[in-house]
Structure formats: C-alpha cells, structure tokens
Amino acid sequence: MARNWRVERVEDAGWRALRDLRLTALQADPSAFGSSLDRELAFSEDRWREWPQASACFLAWESDGGAEQAIGLAAGADREDGAEAELVALWVDPEHRELAVGKALVSAVLDWARASHRRRLSAWVTPGNAAAIGLYERLGFVATAAVRPLPSDPQLSELEYQLPLDESGAPVPTAR
C-alpha cells in the first residue's frame, strides 16, 4: 500500500500537533534528544507556541482516507552569530522510517537555511544513532571533531555534523 505524506512548516495554529509529536518522540527515543520528556512536559502553552515562531519547525503528515496524522518533525534554529543554522530536532515515527520522511524533513530545514543565507547547517547526534548518522552522511553532512555531553544525559556524548553551504545556499561538495 502506497503511503501519502507531505511536509509542512508549522504555523501558529500547529503548535499543539508539534507539541504532541515532540512529547511522543521524547518518550520513544529519549537518548536522541538534548532535552527530556519531564522537562518538556513542564513547558507552558506560551513556550510551545513560541517554538514555531522562534525556529523553523516542520511536521510530516500522513493522509489515510481523509484522516491525517503527524509522523515526523524537524526544527532548525539560527546559531548566535546568525551565519550558521542548526538542525535542533529530528524524529520520525518508527513505523514511517525508511520511507524518506527523514530526508524530506532535513531537506525542509536545509531549504530554510539556504533561504536565510546561512553558511552552514549543523546537527548533533549521539554516536549510537546509526540511522541519523547515515541520513546525515547521505545528505552530505560530515563529522567535525566536536564532541560534547548530551545535555539530557551527560553520561552520553553527541557528535557534531556539518553541511557547508556556499553563498547561494547550495551544499558545498565535500571529500569523502
């Protein structure tokens, strides 16, 4: 059975769907994020409403006979210097992995970074997250030497991956 899905940027009214899927993601894959379920359960409605206003948030939606379900999320945010952007969240429902949903979500963040004239898009990932690492590498991201403790569990580390963008916002070819 063919699955029909699409990626859309989260507008103001979509904050609830973003919140609900983010909480599901934190519960399902806690070591994949720098935050925790307990921390984000305590967020106010205002905090959830601010997220899609302050960051470029995207949801992947699956349509099944008229009903729609959020199946993946991604978010990009500017780094402090404004020249770089960071992929700060990525998650796809396990039943929808291996269907190019993750690629489409990262591509949406990449398109946003290009349109914002960023020179690089970076992402942090735990070394055991082979699926995310594989996706990033297929999209042209390369590992940097940067390593830091995972904020939600400092016993784990996370590695930085970057995708350089040229002045036009296109990915810069990297040696492999």
Secondary structure, 3 states (H helix, E strand, C coil): CCCEEEEEECCHHHHHHHHHHHHHHHHHCHHHCCCCHHHHHCCCHHHHHHHHHHCEEEEEEEEECCEEEEEEEEEEEECCCCCEEEEEEEEECHHHCCCCHHHHHHHHHHHHHHHCCCCEEEEEECCCCHHHHHHHHHCCCEEEEEEEEECCEEEEEEEEEEEEECCCCCECCCCC
